Amino acid sequence: MSDVSVQDVSIGGDSIRLGQFMKFAGLLDSGGDVKEAIIDGEVEVNGEIDRRRGRQLQIGDVVTHAGRSVRVRP
């Protein structure tokens, strides 16, 4: 992942659910699209595919979808 640019996105807290963060960060526009992408295995958290839309992300976690990576920041 060293050759991929990672954008920092501030969530204003300590944790956020994966589905919420993907919409908040602008990776996808709708909850339905987020749900499909996660179920289809198109989303990575810290370099590993994660199919749990409700996964609690922590500060520093990196979410990747469709070649775009965003990092959770406080």
CYANA upper distance limits for C-alpha pairs under 8 A (distance plus 0.5 A):
  1 MET  CA     47 GLY  CA      8.25
  4 VAL  CA     68 ARG  CA      8.46
  4 VAL  CA     69 SER  CA      7.93
  5 SER  CA     68 ARG  CA      8.23
  5 SER  CA     69 SER  CA      7.35
  6 VAL  CA     62 VAL  CA      8.40
  6 VAL  CA     68 ARG  CA      7.95
  6 VAL  CA     69 SER  CA      5.45
  6 VAL  CA     70 VAL  CA      5.78
  6 VAL  CA     71 ARG  CA      7.02
  7 GLN  CA     69 SER  CA      6.85
  7 GLN  CA     70 VAL  CA      5.15
  7 GLN  CA     71 ARG  CA      6.56
  8 ASP  CA     70 VAL  CA      6.14
  8 ASP  CA     71 ARG  CA      5.25
  8 ASP  CA     72 VAL  CA      6.78
  8 ASP  CA     73 ARG  CA      6.73
  9 VAL  CA     25 ALA  CA      6.91
  9 VAL  CA     70 VAL  CA      7.04
  9 VAL  CA     71 ARG  CA      6.49
  9 VAL  CA     72 VAL  CA      6.00
  9 VAL  CA     73 ARG  CA      6.09
 10 SER  CA     72 VAL  CA      6.74
 10 SER  CA     73 ARG  CA      4.94
 10 SER  CA     74 PRO  CA      5.63
 11 ILE  CA     15 SER  CA      8.21
 11 ILE  CA     16 ILE  CA      7.96
 11 ILE  CA     72 VAL  CA      7.33
 11 ILE  CA     73 ARG  CA      6.62
 11 ILE  CA     74 PRO  CA      5.96
 12 GLY  CA     73 ARG  CA      8.26
 12 GLY  CA     74 PRO  CA      5.58
 13 GLY  CA     74 PRO  CA      5.80
 14 ASP  CA     58 GLN  CA      6.80
 14 ASP  CA     59 ILE  CA      6.72
 14 ASP  CA     74 PRO  CA      6.60
 15 SER  CA     56 GLN  CA      6.80
 15 SER  CA     57 LEU  CA      5.95
 15 SER  CA     58 GLN  CA      5.34
 15 SER  CA     59 ILE  CA      7.14
 16 ILE  CA     20 GLN  CA      7.25
 16 ILE  CA     21 PHE  CA      6.76
 16 ILE  CA     56 GLN  CA      6.12
 16 ILE  CA     57 LEU  CA      5.87
 16 ILE  CA     58 GLN  CA      7.54
 17 ARG  CA     21 PHE  CA      6.59
 17 ARG  CA     53 ARG  CA      7.53
 17 ARG  CA     54 GLY  CA      5.70
 17 ARG  CA     55 ARG  CA      5.87
 17 ARG  CA     56 GLN  CA      5.05
 17 ARG  CA     57 LEU  CA      6.26
 18 LEU  CA     22 MET  CA      6.70
 18 LEU  CA     52 ARG  CA      8.08
 18 LEU  CA     53 ARG  CA      5.88
 18 LEU  CA     54 GLY  CA      6.33
 18 LEU  CA     55 ARG  CA      5.94
 18 LEU  CA     56 GLN  CA      6.81
 18 LEU  CA     57 LEU  CA      6.64
 19 GLY  CA     23 LYS  CA      7.14
 19 GLY  CA     31 GLY  CA      7.67
 19 GLY  CA     34 VAL  CA      6.64
 19 GLY  CA     35 LYS  CA      7.67
 19 GLY  CA     53 ARG  CA      5.48
 19 GLY  CA     54 GLY  CA      6.93
 20 GLN  CA     24 PHE  CA      6.58
 21 PHE  CA     25 ALA  CA      6.33
 22 MET  CA     26 GLY  CA      6.69
 22 MET  CA     27 LEU  CA      5.70
 22 MET  CA     28 LEU  CA      6.72
 22 MET  CA     34 VAL  CA      7.45
 22 MET  CA     63 VAL  CA      8.44
 23 LYS  CA     27 LEU  CA      6.54
 23 LYS  CA     28 LEU  CA      5.95
 23 LYS  CA     29 ASP  CA      6.24
 23 LYS  CA     30 SER  CA      7.19
 23 LYS  CA     31 GLY  CA      7.65
 23 LYS  CA     34 VAL  CA      7.87
 25 ALA  CA     70 VAL  CA      7.83
 27 LEU  CA     65 HIS  CA      7.45
 27 LEU  CA     68 ARG  CA      8.10
 28 LEU  CA     33 ASP  CA      6.98
 28 LEU  CA     34 VAL  CA      6.67
 29 ASP  CA     33 ASP  CA      7.56
 29 ASP  CA     34 VAL  CA      8.28
 30 SER  CA     34 VAL  CA      6.84
 31 GLY  CA     35 LYS  CA      6.57
 32 GLY  CA     36 GLU  CA      6.76
 33 ASP  CA     37 ALA  CA      6.63
 34 VAL  CA     38 ILE  CA      6.66
 35 LYS  CA     39 ILE  CA      6.61
 35 LYS  CA     53 ARG  CA      7.21
 36 GLU  CA     40 ASP  CA      6.43
 37 ALA  CA     41 GLY  CA      6.87
 37 ALA  CA     42 GLU  CA      5.68
 37 ALA  CA     43 VAL  CA      6.94
 38 ILE  CA     42 GLU  CA      6.33
 38 ILE  CA     43 VAL  CA      5.97
 38 ILE  CA     50 ASP  CA      7.42
 38 ILE  CA     51 ARG  CA      5.49
 38 ILE  CA     52 ARG  CA      7.48
 38 ILE  CA     53 ARG  CA      6.96
 39 ILE  CA     51 ARG  CA      5.83
 39 ILE  CA     52 ARG  CA      8.28
 40 ASP  CA     51 ARG  CA      8.17
 41 GLY  CA     49 ILE  CA      6.48
 41 GLY  CA     50 ASP  CA      7.24
 41 GLY  CA     51 ARG  CA      6.57
 42 GLU  CA     49 ILE  CA      7.63
 42 GLU  CA     65 HIS  CA      6.70
 42 GLU  CA     66 ALA  CA      7.85
 43 VAL  CA     49 ILE  CA      6.17
 43 VAL  CA     50 ASP  CA      6.71
 43 VAL  CA     51 ARG  CA      7.94
 43 VAL  CA     63 VAL  CA      7.54
 43 VAL  CA     64 THR  CA      6.28
 43 VAL  CA     65 HIS  CA      5.52
 43 VAL  CA     66 ALA  CA      8.48
 44 GLU  CA     48 GLU  CA      5.40
 44 GLU  CA     49 ILE  CA      4.69
 44 GLU  CA     50 ASP  CA      6.17
 44 GLU  CA     63 VAL  CA      6.14
 44 GLU  CA     64 THR  CA      5.56
 44 GLU  CA     65 HIS  CA      7.18
 45 VAL  CA     49 ILE  CA      6.79
 45 VAL  CA     50 ASP  CA      6.69
 45 VAL  CA     61 ASP  CA      7.28
 45 VAL  CA     62 VAL  CA      6.13
 45 VAL  CA     63 VAL  CA      5.10
 45 VAL  CA     64 THR  CA      6.98
 46 ASN  CA     61 ASP  CA      6.49
 46 ASN  CA     62 VAL  CA      5.54
 46 ASN  CA     63 VAL  CA      6.89
 46 ASN  CA     64 THR  CA      8.50
 47 GLY  CA     62 VAL  CA      8.24
 47 GLY  CA     63 VAL  CA      8.45
 47 GLY  CA     64 THR  CA      8.22
 57 LEU  CA     61 ASP  CA      6.76
 57 LEU  CA     72 VAL  CA      8.03
 58 GLN  CA     72 VAL  CA      7.33
 59 ILE  CA     71 ARG  CA      8.30
 59 ILE  CA     72 VAL  CA      5.54
 59 ILE  CA     73 ARG  CA      5.75
 59 ILE  CA     74 PRO  CA      6.81
 60 GLY  CA     71 ARG  CA      6.33
 60 GLY  CA     72 VAL  CA      5.67
 60 GLY  CA     73 ARG  CA      6.67
 61 ASP  CA     71 ARG  CA      6.10
 61 ASP  CA     72 VAL  CA      6.00
 62 VAL  CA     69 SER  CA      7.00
 62 VAL  CA     70 VAL  CA      6.02
 62 VAL  CA     71 ARG  CA      4.79
 62 VAL  CA     72 VAL  CA      6.95
 63 VAL  CA     69 SER  CA      6.04
 63 VAL  CA     70 VAL  CA      5.88
 63 VAL  CA     71 ARG  CA      6.86
 64 THR  CA     68 ARG  CA      5.99
 64 THR  CA     69 SER  CA      4.73
 64 THR  CA     70 VAL  CA      6.99
 65 HIS  CA     69 SER  CA      7.10
